[in-house]
Amino acid sequence: MGRPKGTLGLLRNYGITEEQYAQARASGLKWCSGECKKFLPVEQFHKGQGRCKSCSYKIGSVYMASLPKEKRLEYGRRSRTPEVLAAMRERASKRWKAFSAEQRQQIAFENRLWTRFRVRLAWFEAKLAEQGNCCATCDKPMGERRFAVDHDHTCCPGRKSCGKCVRGLVCDKCNLYLGMLEELMTKGDWILKGQAYLARYKET
């Protein structure tokens, strides 16, 4: 008997029967011929591709990394024509409009966590659980408005963090107070002088 040909013949090499293959296809699954070597939802494949998107991306990344810098720049310039960019914006707009308002808020929040603080949603949820769902300074429970991510401004001045200096989750009021306190702590003994000033006028 000759070597089996086609997709089914290839799958037999992995111990997958014709019945298993038919059942997977009926369930909306497709075999990934890349590193995965398993059935995945068809949504994870580009049209007409035998590898899933993840495997295709890995192969493409390895290939691009093997090219000289000048060649990579040339590919980048060719892939960013006005027509290509317009089509990309249109596809992104359609995907964004397909999300509900709640989903858009969640996506925006997760993007903000990464772009501003270099942390993921898993870090935020773990830190919130560690704090007992309360502000790290005043112990106020988190309501509908999410807590702010606090970071060390002596490491990263401004609103963004490198990710290594993030500390805890605090409410908006404590976040404001902590920022002011950090600034005052850089002014030598100003806090002691301020306390003495208030005490002096309180006595009178």
C-alpha positions as CSV (number, residue, x, y, z in Angstrom):
1,M,0.0,0.0,0.0
2,G,1.4,3.4,-1.0
3,R,2.0,6.4,1.2
4,P,-1.3,8.2,1.9
5,K,-1.7,11.5,0.1
6,G,-3.4,14.8,1.0
7,T,-4.5,16.2,4.3
8,L,-6.1,13.0,5.6
9,G,-3.0,11.0,4.6
10,L,-0.8,13.5,6.5
11,L,-3.0,13.3,9.6
12,R,-2.8,9.5,9.6
13,N,0.9,9.9,10.4
14,Y,-0.3,11.5,13.7
15,G,-2.7,8.7,14.5
16,I,-5.9,10.6,13.5
17,T,-8.5,8.6,11.8
18,E,-10.9,9.6,9.0
19,E,-13.8,9.7,11.5
20,Q,-11.9,12.0,13.8
21,Y,-11.0,14.3,10.9
22,A,-14.6,14.4,9.7
23,Q,-15.9,15.1,13.2
24,A,-13.4,17.9,13.7
25,R,-14.3,19.5,10.4
26,A,-18.0,19.3,11.3
27,S,-17.2,21.1,14.5
28,G,-15.6,24.0,12.7
29,L,-12.0,22.9,13.4
30,K,-9.0,22.9,11.1
31,W,-5.7,21.1,11.3
32,C,-2.6,23.3,11.8
33,S,0.3,22.0,9.9
34,G,2.8,24.3,11.7
35,E,4.3,23.8,15.2
36,C,0.8,23.3,16.7
37,K,0.1,20.0,15.0
38,K,-3.5,20.0,16.3
39,F,-7.1,21.0,15.4
40,L,-7.9,24.7,16.0
41,P,-11.0,26.9,15.3
42,V,-11.0,28.1,11.7
43,E,-11.1,31.7,12.9
44,Q,-7.4,31.2,13.9
45,F,-6.4,30.7,10.3
46,H,-5.9,33.2,7.5
47,K,-8.0,32.3,4.4
48,G,-6.4,29.5,2.4
49,Q,-3.5,28.9,4.9
50,G,-2.6,25.5,6.4
51,R,-0.8,27.1,9.4
52,C,-2.6,29.0,12.1
53,K,-2.0,32.7,12.5
54,S,0.3,32.2,15.4
55,C,2.6,29.7,13.6
56,S,2.5,31.9,10.4
57,Y,3.6,34.8,12.5
58,K,6.5,32.9,14.1
59,I,7.7,31.7,10.7
60,G,7.5,35.2,9.3
61,S,9.3,36.6,12.2
62,V,12.2,34.1,11.9
63,Y,12.4,34.9,8.1
64,M,12.4,38.6,8.6
65,A,15.0,38.4,11.3
66,S,17.3,36.5,8.9
67,L,17.2,39.3,6.4
68,P,19.7,42.2,6.2
69,K,18.4,45.4,7.7
70,E,18.2,47.1,4.3
71,K,16.0,44.3,3.0
72,R,13.7,44.5,6.1
73,L,13.3,48.3,5.6
74,E,12.5,47.7,1.9
75,Y,9.7,45.3,2.8
76,G,8.4,47.8,5.4
77,R,8.2,50.6,2.8
78,R,6.5,48.4,0.2
79,S,3.9,47.2,2.8
80,R,3.0,50.8,3.8
81,T,1.6,52.3,0.6
82,P,-1.4,54.6,1.0
83,E,-3.7,51.9,-0.4
84,V,-2.4,49.3,2.1
85,L,-2.7,51.7,5.0
86,A,-6.2,52.7,4.0
87,A,-7.3,49.1,3.8
88,M,-5.7,48.4,7.2
89,R,-7.6,51.3,8.8
90,E,-10.8,50.2,7.2
91,R,-10.4,46.6,8.6
92,A,-9.5,47.9,12.0
93,S,-12.5,50.2,12.0
94,K,-14.8,47.3,11.2
95,R,-13.3,45.1,13.9
96,W,-13.6,47.9,16.4
97,K,-17.3,48.7,15.5
98,A,-18.1,45.0,16.0
99,F,-17.3,45.2,19.7
100,S,-19.9,46.2,22.3
101,A,-19.4,49.4,24.4
102,E,-18.2,47.2,27.4
103,Q,-15.8,45.3,25.2
104,R,-14.3,48.6,23.9
105,Q,-13.8,49.9,27.4
106,Q,-12.1,46.7,28.4
107,I,-9.8,46.7,25.4
108,A,-8.9,50.4,26.0
109,F,-8.2,49.7,29.6
110,E,-5.9,46.8,28.8
111,N,-4.1,48.8,26.2
112,R,-3.6,51.7,28.7
113,L,-2.1,49.3,31.3
114,W,0.5,48.2,28.8
115,T,1.3,51.5,27.0
116,R,1.5,53.5,30.3
117,F,2.8,51.0,32.9
118,R,4.1,48.0,30.9
119,V,1.8,45.6,32.9
120,R,-0.9,43.3,31.8
121,L,-4.4,42.7,33.0
122,A,-3.3,39.6,34.9
123,W,-0.9,41.7,37.0
124,F,-3.7,44.2,37.8
125,E,-6.1,41.5,38.9
126,A,-3.4,39.7,41.0
127,K,-2.4,43.0,42.7
128,L,-6.1,43.9,43.4
129,A,-6.7,40.5,45.0
130,E,-3.5,40.9,47.0
131,Q,-4.9,44.2,48.3
132,G,-8.2,42.7,49.2
133,N,-10.0,44.7,46.5
134,C,-9.1,47.9,48.5
135,C,-6.9,50.9,47.9
136,A,-3.4,50.3,49.0
137,T,-3.2,53.4,51.2
138,C,-6.7,54.3,52.5
139,D,-8.3,50.8,52.4
140,K,-11.3,52.1,50.4
141,P,-13.0,49.3,48.4
142,M,-12.9,49.7,44.6
143,G,-16.2,50.7,43.1
144,E,-17.2,51.1,39.5
145,R,-14.2,53.3,38.8
146,R,-11.0,51.2,38.7
147,F,-8.0,52.1,40.9
148,A,-5.0,53.9,39.4
149,V,-1.7,52.2,39.1
150,D,0.9,53.9,41.3
151,H,4.6,54.0,40.3
152,D,7.8,55.5,41.6
153,H,8.2,58.9,40.0
154,T,11.8,59.1,41.0
155,C,12.4,56.3,38.5
156,C,10.0,57.4,35.8
157,P,8.9,61.1,36.0
158,G,5.6,61.7,34.3
159,R,2.6,59.5,33.7
160,K,4.4,56.5,32.1
161,S,6.4,53.8,33.9
162,C,9.1,51.4,32.7
163,G,7.1,48.6,34.4
164,K,9.8,47.9,37.0
165,C,8.8,50.8,39.3
166,V,5.1,50.1,39.5
167,R,3.9,49.7,43.1
168,G,0.3,49.3,44.1
169,L,-3.3,50.2,43.1
170,V,-4.7,53.3,44.7
171,C,-7.9,55.4,44.5
172,D,-7.8,58.7,42.6
173,K,-7.7,60.8,45.7
174,C,-4.8,58.8,47.2
175,N,-3.0,58.9,43.9
176,L,-3.1,62.7,43.9
177,Y,-2.0,62.8,47.5
178,L,0.9,60.4,46.9
179,G,2.1,62.5,44.0
180,M,2.1,65.6,46.2
181,L,3.8,63.8,49.0
182,E,6.6,62.5,46.8
183,E,7.2,66.1,45.6
184,L,7.2,67.5,49.1
185,M,9.6,64.8,50.3
186,T,12.2,66.2,47.8
187,K,12.0,69.6,49.5
188,G,14.1,68.7,52.5
189,D,12.4,69.4,55.9
190,W,9.4,71.2,54.3
191,I,7.0,68.7,55.8
192,L,8.3,69.3,59.3
193,K,8.1,73.0,58.8
194,G,4.6,72.8,57.5
195,Q,3.5,70.7,60.5
196,A,5.1,73.2,62.9
197,Y,3.4,76.1,61.1
198,L,-0.1,74.4,61.4
199,A,0.5,73.5,65.1
200,R,1.5,77.1,65.8
201,Y,-1.7,78.6,64.5
202,K,-3.8,75.8,66.0
203,E,-2.5,76.8,69.4
204,T,-3.6,80.4,68.9
